[in-house]
């Protein structure tokens, strides 16, 4: 690809029109942030009281980018609830130091599994997801937390602008790959949850379906707004597909608040000082994420919602635009290489006839989630707790039983 400097030098300007649009979006993004910062300053913060939350020993949570900032506070509270937390991070040493810090603070409940994950690389995402698929039968909650902001123009090894890949594409791929495990954990009484940590920055965003990855004109604030809008669009679309096909999984988006965190490390120190003075802290930011991930109040709303300060909020109008949803789904599948390896009839359990497995099928040219009946009952979950996994290839996962319990076959996961 060439050097990083060369990659940054090739940022598309889009001519005079592109420059003007960049200036306009920079202005609108900053004004949008200022407005919502003022709104939050004068709105009482709703705290998620972990002491009143139900302890969930044995439940598994996957979270990305949780070694510092908001993610660190989320992990701390999950451990306090005796959950098992699977952390995907670039720097495993920092994550281990974080866990040691919690233990020294006498947070002795819960367990942690730290795994390498670099969202700038689809290969790394696939390796991380494959390890999770191998090691765990169920994932009860997936928190797509990691994100970057206001980055100089750079393309990843996969050929996509870094903001779009880290904030949206890699999480899109990860979510699709972990869906079988989320489905196994969900029940009719309590669905598994996909929590997409979004931003109020998605409000001024606008997706051009003919230039989704901004290859014609680029701006750092502009790309951040659009990446967060893509995340919200994908979250809503994914949930609609899950509900339509009967999956016991719900997808939700949440803005944690304007938070003084490492997200703004590229800003000058005096600007960061302003953020630390007026923005919410990381513990407050974690409250909203924990509410969406754990609160029983969220259980019966059908999913697909966007939350702010522990309440549902309106979204950018493009989130509900089905044509935009379809374009984003198709473009994301193409970018990540996510494709259907189950073009034939659904696989069924060798022991339970006519029980369809989870499959990805094509619908009007787009790859969509589909299953005749995909709800998992309690008896199935009890049987699945006794299984171990054998992986025959990086993209195909099989399940074999330790006992004679009946289980469903896990479909191939093709993401090459």
LINVEN-V324373 format. One record per backbone hydrogen bond with DSSP energy under -1.0 kcal/mol. NH is the residue of the N-H (numbers start at 1). CO is the residue of the C=O. Records with the same first field share a line. If there is no record, write none. Layout:
# LINVEN-V324373
NH: CO  CO
This chain:
# LINVEN-V324373
7: 3
8: 4
9: 5
11: 8
18: 14
19: 15
20: 16
21: 17
22: 18
23: 19
24: 20
25: 21
26: 22
27: 23
28: 24
29: 25
30: 26
31: 27
32: 28
33: 29
34: 30
35: 31
36: 32
37: 33
38: 34
39: 35
40: 36
41: 37
42: 38
43: 40
52: 49
56: 81
59: 56
61: 84
62: 141
63: 86
64: 143
65: 88
72: 68
73: 69
74: 70
75: 71
76: 72
77: 73
78: 74
79: 75
80: 76
81: 77
82: 79
83: 78
84: 59
85: 111
86: 61
87: 113
88: 63
89: 115
95: 91
96: 92
97: 93
98: 94
99: 95
100: 96
101: 97
102: 98
103: 99
104: 100
105: 101
106: 103
107: 102
108: 106
111: 83
113: 85
115: 87
117: 89
121: 118
125: 121
126: 122
127: 123
128: 124
129: 125
130: 126
131: 127
132: 128
133: 129
134: 130
135: 131
136: 132
139: 181
140: 60
141: 60
142: 193
143: 62
144: 195
145: 143
156: 160
159: 156
162: 154
165: 161
166: 162
167: 163
168: 164
169: 164
170: 165
172: 168
173: 169
174: 170
175: 171
176: 172
177: 173
178: 174
182: 178
183: 179
184: 180
185: 181
186: 182
187: 190
192: 248
193: 140
194: 250
195: 142
196: 252
197: 144
198: 196  254
202: 199
203: 200
211: 208
214: 211
218: 12
223: 219
224: 220
225: 221
226: 222
227: 223
228: 224
229: 225
230: 226
231: 227
232: 228
233: 229
234: 230
235: 231
236: 232
237: 233
238: 234
239: 235
240: 236
241: 237
242: 238
243: 239
244: 240
245: 241
246: 243
247: 242
249: 247
250: 192
252: 194
253: 305
254: 196
255: 307
260: 280
261: 259
264: 261
265: 262
267: 264
272: 268
273: 269
274: 270
275: 271
276: 272
277: 273
278: 274
279: 275
280: 258
285: 281
286: 282
290: 286
291: 287
292: 288
293: 289
294: 290
295: 291
298: 295
301: 298
304: 251
307: 253
308: 311
313: 306
319: 316
321: 318
325: 321
326: 322
327: 323
328: 324
329: 325
330: 326
331: 327
332: 328
333: 329
334: 330
335: 331
336: 332
337: 333
338: 333
339: 414
357: 347
359: 370
361: 368
363: 366
366: 363
368: 361
370: 359
381: 377
382: 378
383: 379
384: 380
385: 381
386: 383
387: 384
388: 400
390: 398
393: 396
396: 393
398: 390
400: 388
402: 386
413: 395
